[in-house]
């Protein structure tokens, strides 16, 4: 895994000036350094995803010299929250908008029952409108843009040009999250050079489970009868395997997103994840958001798919030996993503729903950010900053921003 570390601990150590400080002060300083370094260096050198995994999985460090007992399980109970500092008041605008997620459209060809960004609208911005928004983000300090949906590949030309503009014109790292069903080799050969990271959503490696969830062109959500499930061949898994191979051919970083729900929490995905070999495997918990997948105005009712904290943690423990695993329970996920909807409005999820603010195209990034409900501290805690740049040939466009 290639993860970069964002320091969360600020330590100020006054240097010992040998020419002006008395000998006792020098000795005291040396003694303090010898005793204190061990206490703070160990957690400091640990990458954020490593620390985050230990917090979520309920682990603590054991001072024993026995390597086999360096990390012990503290409790089987899922922690209520991950500690973090207030998000924004000490962060600069550039730090806050470093990584932005843009839902280019809500339209989707799947009907996942737990989806929390449902097809309430079908429109999207024009290429020129989106270009202006990307320019505003880049000027504010954005370094990575993630295109999502809905299903972004329902608009292949628009998506491809947005990737090209983001990379060539603005020097942004480019990421895409897709269900994988509409990605073609032709698109990858044309626009893959502008993509750094491609993430595929896969919640199960069992055809019947995928159909029950609604992930696939042929599914219960699309009208498939329960009695037909054993004979229905859901092509979702096969498609993701093909996309993985195309990513290898184009040298694109590949990651997998999985939502743990009541239908898949007992599944062991070890063999398949090892076969896919993603750089990152992000594992989420079903998240209920008012008017999206729960409530009278919602297009889904995801309540039957909710898993308990214990069930979620059991899934994590089953796969904790996989180095790509990045667990994101609801209290970590909900406010730690900076989300732009199809009109480039930041979405505030802090109240349990998705409340859009004003578009950055109208009020600018700085003002719109005040309406985002974004927890920058949690963004750092979950390892939101990582090495998101692919290795490029000399003939390919390079990213000018630091990652």
C-alpha positions in Angstrom: 0.0 0.0 0.0 1.3 3.4 -0.8 0.0 5.8 1.8 1.4 9.2 2.6 1.4 10.4 6.2 -0.2 13.7 7.3 1.2 14.6 10.7 -1.5 15.1 13.2 0.7 15.9 16.2 2.5 19.2 16.4 5.6 19.1 18.6 7.8 22.0 19.4 11.3 21.3 20.8 13.6 24.2 21.6 17.1 23.6 20.4 19.8 23.4 22.9 22.3 26.2 22.3 25.6 24.9 23.5 27.2 28.3 23.5 24.7 30.0 25.8 23.0 27.2 27.9 24.6 25.9 31.1 25.7 22.3 31.3 22.8 21.2 33.7 20.3 22.4 31.1 22.1 20.4 28.4 22.0 17.3 30.5 18.4 17.8 31.4 17.5 18.2 27.7 19.4 15.0 26.7 17.6 13.1 29.5 14.2 14.4 28.5 14.8 13.4 24.9 16.0 9.9 25.8 13.0 9.3 28.0 10.4 11.0 25.8 11.2 9.9 22.3 10.0 6.3 22.8 6.7 7.6 24.0 5.8 9.6 21.0 7.9 8.4 18.1 6.2 5.0 17.7 2.7 6.4 16.9 4.2 9.3 15.0 6.0 7.0 12.4 2.9 4.9 11.9 0.9 5.8 8.9 -2.7 7.1 9.4 -4.3 4.1 7.8 -2.4 1.8 10.1 -3.5 3.8 13.2 -7.1 4.0 11.8 -7.3 0.3 11.3 -6.2 -0.3 14.9 -8.7 2.2 16.2 -11.6 0.8 14.2 -10.7 -2.9 14.9 -10.3 -2.1 18.6 -6.6 -2.7 19.0 -4.0 -1.1 21.2 -0.2 -1.4 21.4 1.3 -3.9 23.9 4.7 -2.9 25.4 5.7 -6.6 25.5 8.9 -7.5 23.7 7.3 -10.6 22.2 6.7 -9.8 18.5 3.7 -12.1 18.4 2.0 -10.0 21.1 2.9 -6.5 19.9 -0.7 -5.9 18.9 -3.5 -7.3 21.0 -7.3 -7.2 20.6 -8.7 -4.9 23.3 -12.3 -5.6 22.9 -14.8 -7.2 20.6 -17.1 -4.1 21.0 -17.1 -1.7 18.1 -15.8 1.8 19.2 -18.4 4.5 19.4 -16.3 7.0 17.6 -12.8 7.9 16.4 -11.4 10.9 18.2 -10.6 13.9 16.1 -10.2 17.6 16.5 -12.6 20.3 15.3 -12.3 20.2 11.5 -11.9 23.6 9.9 -10.8 26.5 12.1 -7.1 25.7 11.9 -7.0 24.3 8.3 -6.3 26.5 5.3 -8.6 26.6 2.3 -6.1 24.6 0.3 -6.0 21.9 3.0 -9.7 21.7 3.2 -10.3 21.3 -0.6 -7.3 19.1 -1.2 -9.5 16.1 -2.4 -13.0 16.7 -3.7 -15.7 14.2 -4.9 -17.9 15.4 -7.8 -21.1 13.5 -8.5 -21.5 14.4 -12.2 -25.0 12.9 -12.3 -27.4 11.0 -10.1 -28.4 8.7 -13.0 -27.5 5.0 -12.6 -28.0 1.7 -14.4 -28.0 -0.3 -11.2 -30.6 -0.2 -8.4 -28.5 -0.9 -5.3 -31.0 -1.0 -2.4 -28.7 0.8 0.1 -27.6 3.6 -2.3 -27.5 7.0 -0.6 -27.2 9.1 -3.7 -30.3 8.0 -5.6 -31.6 9.1 -9.0 -33.7 12.1 -7.9 -32.5 14.0 -11.0 -31.0 13.0 -14.3 -29.4 16.2 -15.5 -25.7 17.2 -15.4 -23.7 20.3 -16.1 -22.3 21.1 -19.6 -18.6 20.5 -20.2 -17.9 24.2 -20.1 -19.8 24.7 -16.8 -18.0 21.8 -15.3 -14.6 23.1 -16.6 -15.3 26.4 -14.8 -16.0 24.6 -11.6 -12.8 22.6 -11.9 -10.9 25.8 -12.5 -12.3 27.3 -9.3 -11.4 24.2 -7.3 -7.9 24.1 -8.7 -7.4 27.8 -7.9 -8.6 27.1 -4.3 -6.0 24.4 -3.9 -7.6 21.1 -5.0 -5.1 18.4 -5.9 -7.3 15.4 -6.6 -10.8 15.2 -8.1 -12.9 12.1 -7.9 -15.7 11.6 -10.4 -18.6 9.5 -9.2 -22.4 9.3 -9.5 -24.9 7.7 -10.1 -22.8 5.9 -12.6 -20.4 8.3 -14.3 -19.8 6.0 -17.3 -23.4 6.7 -18.4 -21.8 9.9 -19.8 -18.6 8.5 -21.3 -17.7 11.4 -23.5 -18.3 14.0 -20.8 -16.5 11.9 -18.2 -13.5 11.4 -20.5 -13.2 15.1 -21.3 -13.5 16.0 -17.6 -10.6 13.6 -16.9 -8.6 15.1 -19.7 -9.2 18.7 -18.7 -8.6 17.9 -15.0 -5.2 16.3 -15.9 -3.9 18.3 -18.8 -5.3 21.8 -18.0 -5.3 21.8 -14.2 -2.7 19.3 -13.2 -5.1 17.4 -10.9 -4.9 13.8 -9.9 -8.0 12.1 -11.4 -10.0 9.3 -9.7 -13.2 7.6 -10.8 -15.6 5.4 -8.8 -17.8 3.2 -11.0 -19.8 0.0 -10.8 -17.7 -1.1 -13.8 -20.5 -2.3 -16.0 -20.2 0.4 -18.7 -16.4 0.7 -18.9 -15.1 -0.2 -22.3 -11.6 -1.0 -23.5 -11.9 1.7 -26.1 -12.6 4.3 -23.4 -9.7 3.1 -21.4 -7.4 3.3 -24.4 -8.6 6.8 -25.2 -8.9 8.4 -21.8 -7.1 6.0 -19.5 -3.9 8.1 -19.7 -5.6 10.9 -17.8 -6.8 8.6 -14.9 -4.7 8.0 -11.9 -7.1 5.9 -9.8 -10.1 3.8 -10.8 -12.3 2.3 -8.1 -14.9 -0.4 -8.7 -17.8 -1.1 -6.4 -18.2 -4.7 -5.5 -20.2 -5.9 -2.5 -20.1 -9.6 -3.0 -18.5 -12.3 -5.1 -21.7 -14.3 -5.1 -24.1 -13.8 -8.0 -27.3 -14.3 -5.9 -26.1 -11.9 -3.3 -25.3 -9.2 -5.9 -28.8 -9.7 -7.5 -30.4 -9.4 -4.1 -28.5 -6.2 -3.3 -29.5 -4.8 -6.7 -26.0 -4.6 -8.0 -26.3 -5.8 -11.6 -28.3 -5.3 -14.8 -30.3 -8.5 -13.8 -31.4 -8.2 -10.2 -34.4 -8.3 -7.9 -34.5 -4.6 -8.0 -34.9 -4.8 -11.8 -37.7 -7.3 -11.4 -36.0 -10.7 -11.1 -38.0 -13.3 -9.2 -36.6 -14.8 -6.0 -37.1 -18.2 -7.5 -34.8 -17.4 -10.4 -31.9 -16.2 -8.4 -29.9 -19.5 -8.4 -30.0 -19.6 -12.2 -29.4 -15.9 -12.9 -25.8 -15.3 -14.0 -25.0 -11.8 -12.7 -22.1 -10.5 -14.8 -21.0 -7.9 -12.3 -18.1 -9.9 -10.8 -16.8 -10.9 -14.3 -17.0 -7.3 -15.4 -14.9 -6.0 -12.5 -12.3 -8.6 -13.2 -12.1 -7.4 -16.8 -11.8 -3.8 -15.6 -9.0 -4.8 -13.3 -7.0 -6.2 -16.2 -7.5 -3.0 -18.2 -6.2 -1.0 -15.3 -3.1 -3.2 -15.3 -2.6 -2.6 -19.0 -3.0 1.2 -18.6 -1.0 1.4 -15.3 -4.0 2.8 -13.5 -4.1 2.4 -9.7 -7.0 0.1 -8.9 -9.1 0.1 -5.7 -12.3 -1.6 -4.6 -15.2 -0.2 -2.6 -17.4 -2.6 -0.6 -20.5 -1.8 1.4 -21.1 -4.3 4.2 -24.8 -5.0 4.7 -27.1 -7.7 6.1 -26.7 -9.8 2.9 -22.9 -10.0 2.8 -21.5 -9.4 6.3 -20.8 -13.2 6.7 -19.0 -13.5 3.4 -15.3 -14.3 3.2 -13.8 -12.3 0.3 -10.2 -13.0 1.0 -9.5 -15.1 -2.0 -11.2 -12.8 -4.5 -9.6 -9.6 -3.0 -6.2 -11.2 -3.2 -6.9 -12.1 -6.9 -8.0 -8.5 -7.7 -5.0 -7.2 -5.7 -6.3 -3.6 -5.4 -4.0 -0.9 -3.9 -6.9 0.0 -1.5 -9.9 -1.9 -0.3 -12.3 0.5 1.3 -15.0 -1.2 3.4 -18.0 0.8 4.4 -21.1 0.2 6.6 -24.6 0.8 5.2 -25.3 4.5 5.9 -28.8 5.7 6.2 -29.4 9.3 5.0 -32.8 10.9 5.3 -34.7 11.4 2.0 -32.1 9.3 0.1 -32.5 5.7 1.4 -34.8 6.2 4.4 -37.8 8.4 5.0 -41.0 9.3 3.2 -39.3 11.2 0.4 -36.6 8.5 -0.2 -36.4 6.3 -3.3 -35.0 3.4 -1.3 -35.5 1.9 2.1 -32.2 0.6 3.2 -33.2 -0.2 6.8 -33.4 -4.0 6.2 -29.8 -4.0 5.0 -28.4 -2.2 8.0 -25.8 -4.2 10.0 -24.9 -3.9 13.7 -21.6 -2.6 14.8 -20.7 -6.1 16.0 -21.5 -7.6 12.6 -19.5 -4.9 10.8 -16.5 -5.5 13.0 -16.8 -9.3 12.5 -16.5 -8.7 8.8 -13.4 -6.5 9.4 -11.7 -9.1 11.6 -12.3 -11.8 9.0 -10.2 -9.7 6.5 -7.9 -7.8 8.8 -4.8 -9.8 7.5 -5.3 -8.1 4.1 -3.0 -5.1 3.9 -5.3 -3.2 1.5 -8.1 -3.1 4.0 -9.3 0.4 5.0 -12.3 0.2 7.3 -14.8 3.1 7.3 -17.7 2.8 9.7 -20.4 5.3 9.6 -19.0 7.8 12.1 -15.8 7.9 10.1 -17.4 8.1 6.6 -20.4 10.4 7.1 -18.7 13.9 7.3 -15.2 13.1 6.1 -15.8 13.4 2.3 -16.1 16.7 0.5 -19.0 16.1 -1.8 -20.2 18.2 -4.8 -23.5 17.3 -6.4 -24.5 17.5 -10.0 -24.9 21.3 -9.7 -21.5 21.6 -8.0 -23.1 22.3 -4.6 -21.4 21.0 -1.5 -23.6 18.4 0.4 -23.9 18.7 4.1 -24.4 15.2 5.6 -23.8 16.2 9.2 -27.5 16.3 10.1 -28.3 12.8 8.9 -29.4 13.9 5.4 -27.9 15.4 2.4 -28.5 19.2 2.4 -27.1 21.0 -0.7 -25.6 24.5 -0.3 -25.0 27.1 -3.0 -23.1 26.2 -6.1 -19.4 27.1 -6.3 -20.3 28.4 -9.8 -22.4 31.1 -8.1 -20.7 31.9 -4.8 -17.2 30.5 -5.2 -15.4 27.7 -3.3 -14.6 29.5 -0.1 -18.2 30.7 0.6 -19.7 27.4 -0.6 -17.4 25.5 1.8 -19.1 27.1 4.8 -22.2 25.1 3.9 -20.4 21.7 3.5 -20.4 20.3 7.1 -17.0 18.8 6.3 -14.9 17.3 9.1 -11.3 17.8 7.9 -9.9 16.2 11.0 -11.8 13.0 10.3 -10.7 13.2 6.6 -7.1 13.1 7.9 -7.8 10.4 10.4 -9.2 8.0 7.8 -6.2 8.4 5.6 -7.9 10.6 3.0 -4.5 11.7 1.7 -2.5 8.9 0.1 -0.2 8.4 -2.9 -2.9 8.9 -5.5 -0.6 9.4 -8.5 0.1 6.7 -10.9 3.6 6.1 -12.4 3.6 7.8 -15.8 5.7 7.4 -18.9 7.6 10.5 -20.1 5.1 10.9 -23.0 2.1 11.0 -20.6 0.8 14.1 -18.9 2.2 14.7 -15.4 0.6 16.1 -12.3 1.9 19.5 -11.2 0.3 19.4 -7.8 1.9 17.8 -4.7 0.1 14.7 -3.4 
